[in-house]
Amino acid sequence: MTSTLEVNLPDSVHLSDFNLKMILAAKLFDLGELSSGQAAKMVGIGRREFLETVGKYGVSIFQYDAEELRQDVERLKR
């Protein structure tokens, strides 16, 4: 199933369609709502390009939070 969304932005927002799609796809990927492949398809690019680009939008491709990092550090100390 696919959905279409129409968004009315103020004239003061000067973002390309690509950037708007990337912002939305990156956030949905970060929330775990989309896989990297689904997010890439939504933007209209390949998965590899999405993964190489998503960091510019403040999203890590590793989906790794601070608590997971702390647990891994504790495991490594043992």
Secondary structure, DSSP 8 states (H G I E B T S, - for coil): ----------TT----HHHHHHHHHHHHHHTTSS-HHHHHHHHTS-HHHHHHHGGGGT--TT---HHHHHHHHHHHH-
